[in-house]
Amino acid sequence: MTINLEKSIDVSAPVEDVYNVWSQFSNFPDFMGSTHDTEITEQEENKFISWQTLKGVRSNATVRFTPIEDGRCTTVTVSVHHPNGLGGADQGP
C-alpha cells in the first residue's frame, strides 16, 4: 500500500538560514534521531531539496522552503512518499 505524508511548519528564520540547516545532512542525526542512507535527487538553493532512500524501506521525499512575512520567516513543507508502505523494503525487480 502506497503511503504519502505531508507536514508544514512555520519557522522564525529567513529562508536562507533554514535551507542551510537542511542542506547540512551530516547534522541530521542531531535533530532527527536515526536517519537512513539517502541520495539527493534534485536540489535548488533556498527552494527545495529532494532525496530517496538507498536501502531498507523505499521512500522519496522533498522539503520545500517558502519565505513568508517579508522574508523574516519560512514555511517548511516536508512531503514523503512510501510506494511500498512503511513496512516493506523494496525487493527489486
Z-matrix of the N, CA and C atoms (Angstrom, degrees):
N
C 1 1.440
C 2 1.528 1 109.19
N 3 1.311 2 116.79 1 127.13
C 4 1.457 3 123.16 2 177.86
C 5 1.526 4 109.78 3 -72.90
N 6 1.324 5 116.02 4 137.80
C 7 1.464 6 121.68 5 177.82
C 8 1.521 7 108.39 6 -126.92
N 9 1.332 8 115.88 7 130.79
C 10 1.463 9 122.90 8 175.15
C 11 1.525 10 108.42 9 -120.54
N 12 1.313 11 116.28 10 130.81
C 13 1.458 12 121.94 11 179.99
C 14 1.524 13 108.82 12 -125.94
N 15 1.341 14 116.42 13 145.65
C 16 1.460 15 120.39 14 176.63
C 17 1.518 16 109.08 15 -148.99
N 18 1.329 17 115.74 16 137.96
C 19 1.458 18 121.41 17 179.22
C 20 1.519 19 108.89 18 -146.58
N 21 1.326 20 116.60 19 138.14
C 22 1.466 21 122.21 20 177.70
C 23 1.519 22 109.87 21 -123.04
N 24 1.322 23 115.36 22 144.49
C 25 1.466 24 121.53 23 172.96
C 26 1.523 25 108.13 24 -139.27
N 27 1.313 26 116.18 25 154.98
C 28 1.460 27 121.83 26 173.78
C 29 1.524 28 108.00 27 -100.30
N 30 1.326 29 115.93 28 134.17
C 31 1.458 30 122.64 29 -177.93
C 32 1.522 31 107.82 30 -118.28
N 33 1.321 32 116.74 31 135.51
C 34 1.465 33 121.85 32 -179.41
C 35 1.522 34 110.52 33 -83.58
N 36 1.329 35 115.20 34 66.70
C 37 1.466 36 121.43 35 178.44
C 38 1.522 37 108.03 36 -159.50
N 39 1.327 38 117.40 37 151.77
C 40 1.458 39 120.45 38 177.91
C 41 1.535 40 111.07 39 -64.98
N 42 1.327 41 115.80 40 154.41
C 43 1.462 42 121.79 41 -176.32
C 44 1.526 43 111.70 42 -56.40
N 45 1.321 44 118.14 43 -37.70
C 46 1.464 45 120.86 44 -179.08
C 47 1.523 46 111.30 45 -61.23
N 48 1.335 47 117.46 46 -42.39
C 49 1.463 48 121.27 47 -179.63
C 50 1.531 49 111.21 48 -67.42
N 51 1.328 50 116.09 49 -43.05
C 52 1.472 51 120.32 50 -178.99
C 53 1.528 52 110.22 51 -65.67
N 54 1.330 53 116.52 52 -44.92
C 55 1.462 54 120.87 53 177.68
C 56 1.532 55 110.88 54 -58.69
N 57 1.328 56 117.21 55 -43.24
C 58 1.465 57 120.83 56 -179.63
C 59 1.520 58 112.31 57 -60.35
N 60 1.324 59 118.32 58 -38.65
C 61 1.465 60 120.63 59 176.85
C 62 1.528 61 109.91 60 -64.40
N 63 1.325 62 117.40 61 -46.61
C 64 1.461 63 121.40 62 -178.06
C 65 1.518 64 112.59 63 -67.74
N 66 1.319 65 118.26 64 -28.94
C 67 1.469 66 120.11 65 -177.00
C 68 1.533 67 113.03 66 -84.38
N 69 1.315 68 117.40 67 -4.01
C 70 1.474 69 122.13 68 176.27
C 71 1.533 70 108.65 69 -96.16
N 72 1.325 71 116.20 70 78.28
C 73 1.471 72 121.51 71 -171.51
C 74 1.521 73 113.58 72 -62.14
N 75 1.305 74 117.64 73 -26.18
C 76 1.469 75 119.48 74 179.04
C 77 1.525 76 111.65 75 -65.45
N 78 1.345 77 117.72 76 -18.38
C 79 1.463 78 121.61 77 179.09
C 80 1.529 79 113.35 78 -88.44
N 81 1.323 80 118.22 79 -7.71
C 82 1.464 81 120.80 80 -175.73
C 83 1.533 82 113.71 81 -53.39
N 84 1.334 83 119.84 82 -45.66
C 85 1.465 84 118.16 83 -179.71
C 86 1.530 85 113.59 84 -58.75
N 87 1.339 86 118.15 85 -22.46
C 88 1.462 87 121.43 86 179.32
C 89 1.524 88 112.43 87 -66.67
N 90 1.343 89 118.00 88 -30.93
C 91 1.465 90 119.57 89 -177.03
C 92 1.523 91 114.09 90 -126.64
N 93 1.327 92 118.72 91 -3.93
C 94 1.465 93 120.35 92 -178.36
C 95 1.522 94 113.26 93 -118.41
N 96 1.323 95 118.69 94 3.03
C 97 1.459 96 118.77 95 -176.02
C 98 1.515 97 109.77 96 72.11
N 99 1.330 98 116.59 97 -137.74
C 100 1.464 99 119.45 98 -178.51
C 101 1.519 100 110.34 99 -73.51
N 102 1.312 101 116.11 100 144.28
C 103 1.457 102 121.75 101 178.30
C 104 1.524 103 108.89 102 -124.70
N 105 1.318 104 117.07 103 166.25
C 106 1.460 105 122.78 104 -179.01
C 107 1.511 106 109.49 105 -111.34
N 108 1.354 107 115.14 106 161.65
C 109 1.461 108 119.91 107 172.99
C 110 1.525 109 108.26 108 -69.05
N 111 1.323 110 116.03 109 122.18
C 112 1.465 111 120.64 110 -176.88
C 113 1.522 112 110.78 111 -135.10
N 114 1.322 113 115.05 112 166.25
C 115 1.454 114 120.79 113 171.40
C 116 1.523 115 108.01 114 -133.56
N 117 1.329 116 115.43 115 143.66
C 118 1.460 117 121.39 116 176.48
C 119 1.526 118 107.70 117 -73.54
N 120 1.327 119 116.25 118 130.51
C 121 1.464 120 120.50 119 178.60
C 122 1.523 121 112.23 120 -103.29
N 123 1.328 122 116.43 121 -26.49
C 124 1.461 123 121.09 122 178.64
C 125 1.527 124 108.37 123 -163.93
N 126 1.331 125 115.70 124 148.40
C 127 1.459 126 119.36 125 -176.65
C 128 1.519 127 109.20 126 -158.34
N 129 1.338 128 116.24 127 137.57
C 130 1.460 129 121.40 128 172.18
C 131 1.526 130 107.05 129 -134.43
N 132 1.312 131 116.15 130 120.44
C 133 1.458 132 121.22 131 -174.01
C 134 1.523 133 112.24 132 -51.86
N 135 1.337 134 115.16 133 131.26
C 136 1.464 135 124.91 134 178.55
C 137 1.527 136 114.12 135 65.05
N 138 1.328 137 118.45 136 8.59
C 139 1.472 138 122.56 137 179.81
C 140 1.521 139 111.80 138 -117.30
N 141 1.352 140 117.49 139 -57.45
C 142 1.462 141 120.46 140 -177.15
C 143 1.523 142 111.07 141 -163.30
N 144 1.349 143 114.80 142 161.33
C 145 1.458 144 123.53 143 171.70
C 146 1.528 145 106.42 144 -136.33
N 147 1.334 146 117.41 145 129.94
C 148 1.463 147 122.13 146 176.53
C 149 1.523 148 108.87 147 -119.16
N 150 1.338 149 116.30 148 143.90
C 151 1.456 150 120.63 149 -179.65
C 152 1.527 151 110.10 150 -148.91
N 153 1.345 152 115.25 151 168.61
C 154 1.459 153 121.58 152 175.10
C 155 1.523 154 108.61 153 -139.58
N 156 1.330 155 115.65 154 153.77
C 157 1.456 156 119.96 155 177.06
C 158 1.519 157 109.35 156 -75.82
N 159 1.329 158 116.06 157 153.69
C 160 1.455 159 121.36 158 -179.69
C 161 1.523 160 112.71 159 -102.76
N 162 1.328 161 117.42 160 -24.27
C 163 1.466 162 120.91 161 176.96
C 164 1.518 163 109.43 162 -152.27
N 165 1.330 164 115.14 163 167.74
C 166 1.458 165 119.62 164 -178.25
C 167 1.514 166 111.38 165 79.69
N 168 1.335 167 116.14 166 -144.24
C 169 1.463 168 121.07 167 -179.72
C 170 1.529 169 108.59 168 -66.14
N 171 1.324 170 115.91 169 122.12
C 172 1.462 171 121.29 170 -177.50
C 173 1.528 172 110.27 171 -72.25
N 174 1.328 173 116.25 172 131.68
C 175 1.462 174 120.55 173 176.07
C 176 1.521 175 109.54 174 -159.73
N 177 1.325 176 114.17 175 161.14
C 178 1.458 177 120.97 176 169.23
C 179 1.513 178 106.87 177 -138.57
N 180 1.319 179 114.91 178 155.07
C 181 1.459 180 118.71 179 -173.62
C 182 1.522 181 110.25 180 -151.15
N 183 1.323 182 114.01 181 159.70
C 184 1.466 183 121.85 182 175.61
C 185 1.522 184 107.93 183 -139.28
N 186 1.316 185 115.85 184 136.92
C 187 1.455 186 121.08 185 170.36
C 188 1.523 187 106.39 186 -115.31
N 189 1.348 188 115.94 187 128.27
C 190 1.464 189 122.53 188 -178.86
C 191 1.528 190 109.36 189 -113.41
N 192 1.326 191 114.79 190 144.93
C 193 1.464 192 122.17 191 -177.41
C 194 1.525 193 108.45 192 -120.21
N 195 1.339 194 117.06 193 118.54
C 196 1.462 195 122.08 194 -177.67
C 197 1.525 196 108.98 195 -121.96
N 198 1.338 197 117.84 196 115.53
C 199 1.466 198 119.16 197 178.65
C 200 1.529 199 110.86 198 -68.06
N 201 1.335 200 115.80 199 140.50
C 202 1.470 201 122.11 200 176.71
C 203 1.525 202 108.03 201 -136.34
N 204 1.323 203 116.13 202 171.01
C 205 1.471 204 123.06 203 178.30
C 206 1.525 205 110.99 204 49.85
N 207 1.325 206 115.61 205 54.94
C 208 1.465 207 121.65 206 178.11
C 209 1.528 208 112.71 207 56.89
N 210 1.332 209 116.44 208 32.78
C 211 1.461 210 121.15 209 175.77
C 212 1.513 211 115.34 210 83.57
N 213 1.325 212 117.99 211 1.88
C 214 1.465 213 120.81 212 -179.88
C 215 1.517 214 112.36 213 -81.15
N 216 1.333 215 116.88 214 -19.92
C 217 1.457 216 122.35 215 -179.46
C 218 1.531 217 108.79 216 -133.64
N 219 1.325 218 115.81 217 167.18
C 220 1.458 219 121.28 218 -177.41
C 221 1.519 220 109.55 219 -138.41
N 222 1.336 221 116.53 220 134.30
C 223 1.464 222 120.51 221 168.70
C 224 1.518 223 106.97 222 -89.73
N 225 1.338 224 115.69 223 125.48
C 226 1.458 225 122.37 224 178.35
C 227 1.521 226 106.93 225 -108.32
N 228 1.330 227 117.05 226 123.06
C 229 1.465 228 122.27 227 179.34
C 230 1.523 229 108.48 228 -120.20
N 231 1.333 230 115.64 229 122.29
C 232 1.461 231 121.55 230 177.80
C 233 1.521 232 107.77 231 -109.18
N 234 1.331 233 116.10 232 125.92
C 235 1.462 234 122.84 233 177.17
C 236 1.526 235 107.69 234 -118.95
N 237 1.341 236 116.77 235 127.87
C 238 1.464 237 121.83 236 -179.33
C 239 1.520 238 108.82 237 -125.09
N 240 1.331 239 115.66 238 135.98
C 241 1.464 240 122.98 239 179.82
C 242 1.529 241 108.12 240 -121.51
N 243 1.339 242 116.46 241 121.09
C 244 1.467 243 122.95 242 176.17
C 245 1.525 244 107.39 243 -112.61
N 246 1.355 245 119.16 244 95.49
C 247 1.469 246 120.45 245 -175.33
C 248 1.521 247 114.32 246 -65.23
N 249 1.343 248 117.68 247 -23.00
C 250 1.467 249 121.05 248 -179.99
C 251 1.524 250 112.58 249 -110.65
N 252 1.314 251 117.59 250 18.79
C 253 1.456 252 120.73 251 -177.21
C 254 1.527 253 110.05 252 80.67
N 255 1.322 254 116.09 253 -176.83
C 256 1.462 255 120.79 254 -176.44
C 257 1.520 256 113.59 255 -84.96
N 258 1.322 257 118.02 256 -19.73
C 259 1.464 258 119.40 257 -175.69
C 260 1.498 259 114.48 258 -101.75
N 261 1.325 260 118.80 259 -13.95
C 262 1.454 261 119.92 260 -172.67
C 263 1.499 262 114.50 261 -99.75
N 264 1.327 263 114.87 262 118.36
C 265 1.461 264 119.56 263 172.63
C 266 1.525 265 108.24 264 -74.65
N 267 1.301 266 115.38 265 150.94
C 268 1.470 267 120.62 266 178.71
C 269 1.524 268 108.84 267 -68.50
N 270 1.305 269 116.74 268 124.36
C 271 1.467 270 121.78 269 -178.65
C 272 1.516 271 111.65 270 -89.38
N 273 1.321 272 117.34 271 -2.82
C 274 1.459 273 121.13 272 179.54
C 275 1.509 274 110.89 273 81.10
N 276 1.348 275 116.86 274 175.69
C 277 1.478 276 120.52 275 -177.55
C 278 1.508 277 112.62 276 -71.94
